[in-house]
Amino acid sequence: MTRHTRNVYTNNKNSDDKPLVPLTFQGDSVRALRGFPAGVRQDLGYALYQLQLGQTPPDRKPVRTVGAGVYELRQQDAQKWYRVLYVREGGTIHVLHCFEKRSNAIEQKDIETARTRLKRVLEAKREEKRIAKQTLRRR
């Protein structure tokens, strides 16, 4: 039994009430997540599923150094810590970066990778709004 699945959740939401929130992976984050050990991958996958259901995973933490609204999901095994950085933007959960670390702090290169991907997500959202606005003007 893994750490997330042994907890009893008191949320009374029925998962059949509404569709799952879309989940997108930026850059190589899905490949990195698939490279994690099976138990870690299962726990982090379950935490992402909870987010899609609109629930809050028990082990998430804001990462303000990357940007506003960015959170990390945390998991560890005997040797390493594993992190998934994500942001909820425009009705979609964007997984910005997945990585493993050996020290307590997040390395600067991982922060920069997540910032770059967050910037791309926000720029794409602005572009969608601009196009939608132009389309409305043409009508």
N, C-alpha and C positions, 0 to 999 in steps of 0.2 A: 504494500500500500504506500503510495507516495504522499508527500507532505500536503499538497493541496487537496487531494481526494480524501484524506482521512478527516478533514475538517467538516463539521456539520454546518451547513448554511441555513440561515433562517429566512432568506429571501423567499417570499411567496409567489414570485413571478412564475408564470407558466411559460416555458420556452416556446409553446405553440401560439401564444398570443400575437406575436409580431415577428417579422422576418429578422434574420441576423443582420447586424451592421456589417457592411462590406469591409474587408481587410485587404490592404495592399502592402506589398513588400518593396522597399526601395533598394536600389543597388543590388548588392550580393547578399542581402540580409537573409533571404530564404535559404540560400546555400550554406551560410554560416550556421543558421539554426539547425539545419539537417545534419551538420557535422558535430553537434553536441551529443553527449552520451544519451542513451535511450531514456533513462529515468528523468534526466534533466529536460530533455526534449518533450517528454510527456507532460511534465508539470508546467512548463512554460506554454505548451500548446493548450493545455486546459485553462490557464490564466488568460490567454488570448481569446479563447472561446467564451469565457465569462464576460470579457469586455464586449464581445459581439452580442451577447444577451442583454447588455446594459447593466451588468453587475460590476462590482468593484472587487478585483482580486485582493486577497488579504496581504500580500507582500509587494505592494507597489510604492514607489517613492518619487516625488517630483525631482526633476533634474533641471534646475533653473539656469545652470551654466550653458546648457544647449539652447534653451529658448522657453518662452512662455507656453504652458500647456504640455510640455514634454515630460513623460514619466518613464521610469524604468521598472521592469519586472525582474526580480532577483531570484537566483537559484544557485545552489552550490553542491559540489560533491567533495570527496576527500582531498582533492588536490587544488581545485580551482573554483572561482566564482564565475557565474554566467549571467549575462545581462542582455535584456531586450529593451531598446529605447523606442518609444512610440509616441505619437500625437494623434488626437482625434480632431480632424479638421473637415468641415463641410459634410458631416454625416458619414465619414469614412475613417477607419482606424488605419493610420499609416505607420508601418513598422519601419523606423528609420535606420536602425543599426542593431546587429546582434554580434556579441563578442564575448570572449572569455578574458579573465584577468587574474593575476596572481597577487596583486597588492590591494590595499584597501581603497585607494583612490582610482578614479577613472583616468586613464592616460589621455594626454592632450590630443593625440592623433585620433582617438575614438570620439572625443568631443567635437573635433573639427569635422570628422566624417559625418556625424549626426547633424551638425549645424548646416553643412553644405546640402545635405538631403532635405532638411527642413526648409531651407531657402527655396529649393526646387519645388517642393510641394506647395508652398505658399505662393510662389510665382505662377504655378499652373492654375491655382485656384483664382488668382486675380485675373489671369487671362480668360478663364471660363466666364467670369462675371462680365468682363469687358465685351466679349463676343456676344453674350446673352443680351447685354444692354444695346449693342449695335443692332442686333436682330430685332429687338422691340422697336427701335427707332425707324427701321425700314418699313414696318407695317403700317 
